[in-house]
Amino acid sequence: MPGYARRAMGRLEDLAKGARVGGIAPIGVVTVIDVEWVGADAVNLTYEDDSGNVQREIVYRSKEAELSLDSGGRPWLFDADPELFTLVAEAKRISLAHLFDPYLATYTSDVVGRAVAGRAG
């Protein structure tokens, strides 16, 4: 999911109580409630999804590549530099301005023309 701070999981051993894991439920990230090993290659995972539904699933080692740990508690971060955001937004606005007003460059330029009186071409 875009915007989420996630890191790929290496092994089933990384699953722990309280971890937020993607790739278990079809939609979203789940919170691990309990992990119980079933042999060496599977865990019985009890988790809660974002809707509050508690479910259990056996997760096999073959599914490790699909799992990812959610390192942040928030899906979006709003801690970027506001001046940098303003600069980038203004640059993007200017780069698209020609689509709305082809003469924008002449309106926004600081160049002041000089009238030449009495000059015939």
C-alpha positions, 0 to 999 in steps of 0.5 A: 500500500502506498504511503505505509512504512513497511519492511519485508519480513525475513522469517515467521520467527519475526511474528510477535504479539503486538506486531502490525503485519501486512499480507495476512488479511486480503485488505489492510494490516492486522495486529498480532494477538498470539503466535503458536508454533505448529511444527517447524514450518507453520504458526497458528496466528491469532490476529485482529484486523482494522475492523476489530474482527478477531480471526485465526489462520495457519501461516506456512513458511511458503507465505513468508515472502508475502508478509511485511511488518508495518513499522509505523502506527499511522498509514500516512505521515505528515511530518515533512518540511512544509516549505519544501512541500510549498516549493514542490507544489508551486513548481508543479503548478507552474509546470502545468500552467500552460494547459490552462493559460498559454500566456502565463509566462508573460503575465507572471514575468518581472520583465517590464517592456520599454516603450520607444516613442517616435520610432518607425519600423 
